[in-house]
């Protein structure tokens, strides 16, 4: 079963990763592009996973 693509905002920190990375960082546009491509593959990922069983780590998270 395919897991959800949940993002953990905090883990023993009071600032998010988004707050730590400058807005003009060169990887920011790349991240938006990757998120768009992975979102377009949602139906493909759904077809690869069973509806039964324990949820796995979301493939988007693994690839990202």
C-alpha positions, -999 to +999 in steps of 0.1 A: +000+000+000+013+034-010+020+058+019+012+095+020+036+122+010+036+140+044+062+166+052+074+168+088+078+205+095+094+202+129+117+179+148+133+194+178+137+227+159+118+260+161+126+270+125+115+252+094+138+242+066+121+267+044+131+295+068+167+284+067+172+283+030+175+317+013+148+326-012+174+331-040+190+297-035+196+280-068+179+247-057+145+264-050+134+265-087+146+229-091+125+218-061+094+234-076+101+216-109+106+182-092+074+187-071+055+194-103+068+164-122+062+141-092+027+154-088+020+146-125+032+110-119+006+105-091-016+082-111+014+061-122+025+057-086-010+047-076-010+019-101+022+004-087+010+000-051-015-024-036-046-011-018-040-036+010-013-039+036+008-015+055+015+019+039+050+024+025+071+055+023+056+077-004+076+073-036+077+111-041+095+114-008+120+087-017+127+103-051+128+139-038 
